[in-house]
Amino acid sequence: MTLSGLKPRRFLRPHGFNILITQCLSHTTCKSITISKRAGDWYIAFAYDVVTEENVKSYPSVGVDLGINALATLSTGVVFENPKVYRKAQKLLARRQRRLQRKQKVSNRYRKQKNLIAKTHKRVSDIRLDNTHKATTHICQNHAIVAIENLNVKGMLSNHKLAGAISDAGFYEFRRQLEYKCTKFGSKLVVVDRWYPSSKTCSNCGHKQEMPLKERVFNCANCGHRLNRDLNAAKNLNNYAINTEGLPVSERGGLIAPTLPCETLNNV
């Protein structure tokens, strides 16, 4: 099947179906077509091969620390906020669930209310997914080496006090997108062991100390370095990637080349 260039537009098909094309398709050969239904709406997705150009990265490496208050904190100081969409939509979902219980089952009003609830869940999922896509695309496009911790998400969900917030953040989806986008944009993903003490280690002198979860600021007892807990962990992950991949480091611990082409970094 060959797809020619199509402009994004809405047009009417027979039997009352509105079809919306959201992305232009180049002249290429379609490898597969997927048709799905979500919350009463039908979607069709085309899969085809795309040749991406390797771009010059702004930073040789970066550490990414995932969290609940901030979805992702980078060692460069960039912070991606967590939208917490499910938490904000809980009252709306509860109200619509109560209205569903008052309606007679297998009736038209029951079916419409049930579909309205499904659309609400779909909107929550779409907002979370859009926020994750923007963050992971920025990370992979601008950093040659990305270091992320191998979180035990299943074990974290066993904590009933944090399970809802962790599920709302979508840690698994964040890592999944990093894995295929690093390949797409010519970056390298470094997965750090889950037992690596990134939160307990000082990013300035390497001193290790206990850090309860309630403490959000890291105060080093050895050198007096004071830093945000998530930023300190991200810097430690970045240092791990530098030491593992053998990037050139100056006497002060900084990278010698702040901007390197992607091909050079991949050959390190």
Buried (B, 14 or more C-beta within 10 A) or exposed (E): EEBEEEEEEEEEEEEEEEEEEEEEBEEBEEEEEEEEEEBEEEEEEBEBEEEEEEEEBBBBBBBBBBBBBBBBBBBBEBBBEBBBBBEEBEEEBEEBEEBBEEBEEEEEEBEEBBEBBBBBBBBBBEBBBEBBBEBBBBBBBBBBBBBBBEBEBEEBBEEEEBEBBBBBBBBEBBBEBBBEBBEBBBBBBBBBEEEBEBBBBBBBEEEEEEBEEEEEEBEBEEEEBEBBBBBBBBBBBBBBBBEEBEBEEEEEEEBEEEEBBBEEBBEE
